[in-house]
Amino acid sequence: MDFCIIHIYSEASIDSKAVAREIAKVFPTCKIDVRPFFEYDGRIEQARISDIKQPFEKQSKGSGGAVPLYDGFWMQRILAEIIPATESSHVHIIFTGLLTCTFSEDDWRYHGRAVVCGTPSIISTTGIVEAPARPKEFYLAQFGGMTGGRPKKKIVCRFIDYDDDMTAAATVYALQALFFFVADGDPFCNDRNCRLYNAHWQEELIRMVEKRALCGRHRQMANKFNKKAGRH
């Protein structure tokens, strides 16, 4: 997609204007606006998951666990129907507190995702906390292996929690959502210091947030996109 317009839909825990400013540094040729929270209707409940070990087509209508899970691709399909046809060539990035997940046939279960790229791209603030794994010490502490069931502060500071400012992490995932289109569906990088690295651990995500950089290959890719977009 040769996009030139980006819409960001705000969410209370994210400074969406700050995300837009960071995106503009990478894609200065694009027009970016921040919109109010995306208003989705009751159909979104059709994407809810009740059994993490069954693919979407085999889901029952049960309520599921304590933290509701939503099939990210089905949710994406529902939200895409709400986007006006006149904006179908634009990039839409929706921040939501709903926990998105996708089904993996490798281990036959759903996994939480911080970002689901596509039209629209969905970034889950709950997923930012829950999808990348916390340090191993945290899980040991939870089971009383180290601290009687309560993680120490030195462990807590090594992952993002719900009361933290998630704006910088949200920017990482917003850039991945954009490079999904720039890199023909392959937005991730093998460089652990690049903002496009596919973090599986919270500590990896925090490193990316602190580095605030793209690798040389992806900077070149962005520059090529900007030059092409600037000619339109």
VEXMI-369873 format. One record per residue: x, y, z of N, C-alpha, C, CB in turn; residue in three letters. Coordinates in steps of 0.05 Angstrom, whole numbers, plus 5000, padded with zeros to 4 digits. Glycine has a CB too. Example, Ala and Ser with C-alpha at 12.3 -4.5 7.8 and 13.67 -1.06 7.14 Angstrom:
REM residues 2
526448865156524649105156526449345156522649115181ALA;525749555142527349795143525850015157528249885114SER;
REM end
This chain:
REM residues 232
501749765000500050005000501850255000498150005025MET;501450424981502850684980501250894995503450774950ASP;501250875021499651055037500951325039499150935065PHE;499351525043500451795049498851925071500251965024CYS;496751795081495151905103494951695125492351985093ILE;495451775149495451595172493451705193498251555185ILE;491651535202489751615223490351455248486751565214HIS;490651595270491151465296488751515314493751575309ILE;487651295325485351315342486251295371483251095335TYR;485551505386486651545413485551335432485951825422SER;487151305454486351135477487551265501487450835473GLU;486051255523486651415547489451385557484651355568ALA;490551145557493151095569495551165550493350805577SER;494951265526496951325507496851625500496651155481ILE;499151755498499352025487499551995457501852185499ASP;497251995444497151935415498452155399494251905406SER;498452405408499752615394502752575394499052895406LYS;503852475416506652415418507452185399507552345447ALA;505651985397506051775377506151885349503851555380VAL;504252065343504152185316506752345310501752375314ALA;507752485330510252635326512652455320510952805350ARG;512752225333514852035328514651905301514851815350GLU;512151845293511751735266512651935245508851665262ILE;512052195249512652405230515652425226511552675239ALA;517252355246520152365243521152155224521552335271LYS;519751935222520451715205519151745177519751445217VAL;516751835177515151875152514252165149512751675151PHE;516052345145515352635144513552705120517852805143PRO;513452535100511852605076508852535080512952455052THR;508252395102505552305107503952515123505552045121CYS;501352525118499552695134498452515156497252815116LYS;498752605181497952445204495952605221500352365221ILE;493752475228491852605246491152415269489252695231ASP;490352535292489552385315486552415318491052475340VAL;485152195320482252205322481452095349481052025299ARG;478852155356477852045382477851745381475052155387PRO;477351625404477251335407475451215386476351255435PHE;476350995373474750865352472250745364476450645338PHE;469950825354467350735365466550475351465250955362GLU;467050245364466049995352463549905367468249775353TYR;461849775352459249705363459349425376457049715341ASP;457049325383456849065396457848835380454049015404GLY;458248865355459248645338462048555347459248725309ARG;463448725361466148655368466148405386467548885383ILE;463948365400463848125418463747865402461348135435GLU;463247885376463347645359466247535357462247715331GLN;468147715362470947635360472047515387472647865352ALA;470447505407471347415433471947115434469247485454ARG;474047045448475046775450474246645477478046765446ILE;473146415476472346275501474246045508469546165499SER;475745945488477545715493480145765477476145445483ASP;482345805492484845885479486045645463486845985499ILE;484945405466486145175453484445085429486444955472LYS;482645255420481045195397481145415377478045135405GLN;481445365351481445575331478745715331482045465303PRO;478645945318476246115320473745975310476746365304PHE;473945825289471545695278470345485296472145575251GLU;471845395317470845195335470145315363472944975338LYS;470145575365469545705390466645665398470245995389GLN;466145615424463445615434462645905441463145425459SER;460245935451459246205458459646265487456346235450LYS;461346115500461846165529463246435533463545945541GLY;463346515558464446785564467546785566463346885590SER;468746555569471646545570472746605598472846745551GLY;475246685600476546725626476147005637479546675624GLY;477747065658477347315672478147555655479047325697ALA;480347535640481147745621480147665593484247785621VAL;478147815583477047745556479147745534474747925549PRO;479147545517480947535494479347565469482547265494LEU;480547695449479247745424481047655401478448035421TYR;479847505382481347425359482047675342479747215341ASP;484647725340485547975327484648005298488448005329GLY;484747785283484147795255481047825251485147545240PHE;479547695267476647725265475748005274475147505282TRP;477048095295476548375304477248575282478148425330MET;479448525269480348695247478248705225483048595236GLN;477148475218475048455197472648615205474248165193ARG;471848605230469448755239470049055237468748675268ILE;472349135247472949425247473349535219475549475263LEU;474349365201474749455173472149535160476149235157ALA;469949395168467349455157466249735165465349245164GLU;467349835187466450095197467950325184466850115228ILE;470350275173471950485161470650565134474850385156ILE;470350825130469050925105470650835080468951235105PRO;469250765059470550665035472450875023468450595014ALA;471851135028473551345018476251355032472151615021THR;476551215054479051215069480450935068478651295098GLU;479550775050480650495049483550485042479050335030SER;484550695029487450695021489150835042487750844995SER;487850925064489351055086490250835106487651265100HIS;492150905122492950725144491450805170496050735149VAL;490150615182488650665207489950505229485650585204HIS;490750645250492050515274490250565298494950635279ILE;489150345308487150365329488350265355484550205322ILE;488450435375489250355402486850255417490750575417PHE;487050035431484849925446485849795472483249725429THR;484149785491484749645516484049345514483349765539GLY;482649265493481948985490484448815484479848945467LEU;484548575495486948405491486548245466487348225516LEU;488148315445488048175420489847925421488848355397THR;489047715406490647475405490347355377489847275427CYS;492147175370492047025345492646735351494047145324THR;491446565335491746275339494146165324489146125329PHE;495746005338498145885326497745585323500645945344SER;498245485299497945205293500545055303497545155264GLU;502545205311505045075320504544935347507245275323ASP;503145065365502544945391499544925396503845095413ASP;497944995375495044965375493745115399494344665377TRP;494345375400493145535421493345835413494445485448ARG;491745995426491946285422494146405438489246415429TYR;495346615427497346775442496647065441500146725429HIS;497047205463496547495464498447645445496847595492GLY;497347855433498948015414498748315422498147975385ARG;500948455420500848745425499948885399503548845434ALA;500548775376499848895351498848685331502249055339VAL;496748765317495748605294495748795271492748495300VAL;497648735252498048925230496048875207500848895219CYS;495349085193493549055170491649295169491948795173GLY;489349245158487349465155484749395170486749505125THR;484349525193486249705206488249555222484649895225PRO;490349695231492249585250491249635278495149715246SER;491449425294490349445322492749415341488249225327ILE;492949605359495049595380493649575407496949835379ILE;494149355421492849305447494549405470492149005450SER;493549595486495149675509495349455529493849925521THR;493249295531493449055548495448865538490648915551THR;495648835511497648665499500448755503497048645470GLY;500849025505503549125511504549015538503549435511ILE;502648995557503448885583503548585583501348985604VAL;501648455571501248165574502647995553498448105574GLU;503048095528504047925507507047865509503548065480ALA;508848065511511647985515512047875544513548235511PRO;513547665546513847535572515547705591515147255568ALA;514847695616516447825637518947665643514747865663ARG;520847785659523247635666522547375681525047805684PRO;524147175678523546915690523346935720525746715683LYS;524847125732524747165761521947245770526747365770GLU;520547385753517847475760515947235764516647655738PHE;516147035746514446805748515246625772514546635722TYR;517846615777518646465801517646595826521746445802LEU;517646865826516747015850513746975853517347305847ALA;512246965831509346925833508646665846508146935805GLN;510246465841509746195853511246155879510545985833PHE;512246375890513546355916516346245916511846195934GLY;517446215892520146095890522346285900520746015863GLY;521746555901523846735909523046915931524746895885MET;520647025930519847245948517147195961519847505933THR;516446955965513946905978511446985962513847046004GLY;511746985936509447045919509247335909506946975933GLY;511047515919510847795911513447875898510247975935ARG;513447965872515848045858517248285871515348095829PRO;519848285873521348505883521248735863524148425890LYS;521748975873521749215856523849195834522149465872LYS;526149075840528249055820527348885796530848935832LYS;525448705801524348545779522148705765523148275790ILE;520548845781518349005770519249205749516749145792VAL;521549335755522449555737523449445710524749705751CYS;523549185707524549075682522248995663526248835688ARG;519849075669517649035650515649255652516348755655PHE;513949285631511949495630509449395644511349575601ILE;508349555661505949485676503649675669506449475706ASP;501249615679498949775671499050065679496449645683TYR;500350125701500450405710502850555699500450415741ASP;504350435681506650575668505650735644508750365660ASP;507350925636506751075611507550885588508351345610ASP;505650815572506050625550506550765523503750435547MET;506851025523506951175497509351085480507051465503THR;511651065492514050985477513850705466516651005494ALA;512750525482512250245472510150245450511450065495ALA;508150405453506050425433507150525406503750615442ALA;509150705408510450815384511850585369512351035391THR;513250415384514550185372512650025355515850005394VAL;510349965367508449795353507049945330506349685372TYR;506750205333505550365311507450365287505050655320ALA;510050385292511950375270511950095257514750445280LEU;511749885273511549615261509049595243511449405283GLN;506849715252504349705236504849845210502049835252ALA;506350065209506850215185508750065166507950485191LEU;510849945178512749795161511549535151515249735178PHE;509349445162507949225150507249285121505349165167PHE;506449535116505849615088508349685072503949845088PHE;510249815085512649895071514349645063514350075089VAL;514349445080516049205075514448965065517549125101ALA;512249025052510648805039509848585059512148695016ASP;508848665082507748465101509748345120506548255086GLY;512248435119514348335137515648555152516548175121ASP;514348655174515248895187517548855207513049015201PRO;518248605213520048555236523048545227519348295250PHE;524748595247527648605242529048405260528648895247CYS;531448315251533048135267534948275286534647955249ASN;535148545282536948705299535448765325537748965285ASP;536448675348535148705373534948995382536548545395ARG;536549175370536549455378534649625360539349565377ASN;533649495339531849635321529049645332531849505293CYS;527549855327524849885337522949675324523850165331ARG;523849545304522249355290522749065298522549385260LEU;524449035318525048765328522448645339527248765349TYR;522048385334519648255344520148155373518848015326ASN;519648325392520248265420518448045431520048515437ALA;519647845442518147635456518347665487519147355448HIS;520147835495520647875524520348175530523447775533TRP;519348245553519048515561521748665561517748535589GLN;523748535569526448655570527348735542528448475583GLU;526648575522527248645494525748885485526648405475GLU;523148905493521549135486522649385499518649095495LEU;523449365524524649595538527149695525525149535568ILE;528849505515531249585501530549745476532949335493ARG;528549655461527749795437526750075444525549635422MET;525250095465524150355474526450545481522350325498VAL;528550435495530750605503532550685480532350455524GLU;532950515461534650575437533350775419535250315422LYS;530650755415529150945399530350975371529051225413ARG;531150755359532550765333531650545314535550755337ALA;531950605288531650405268534350315259529950505244LEU;534650065250537149975239537550105212537149665236CYS;540050085201540750215176538950125153543550155169GLY;538349865152536749755130533949875130536549455132ARG;532749905154530050005155529950315152528749925180HIS;532150445159532250735154532350785124534850865167ARG;533950615110534050635080531250585068536150445069GLN;529950385079527250315069525350545073526250065083MET;525450675096523750905101524451135083523950995131ALA;527051185078527851405061526951355032530951435061ASN;527051115023526151044996523151094994526750744989LYS;521651015014518751055015518151355014517450925039PHE;519551515030519051805031519551935005520751925053ASN;521751854992522451974966520251914945525151874955LYS;519251664946517151594927514551734933516751284928LYS;513851754959511451894968511552184962510951844997ALA;513952304964514252584958513852664930516952674967GLY;514152474912513752524883510752524875515252324866ARG;509052424893506152404887504752664893504852164902HIS;
REM end
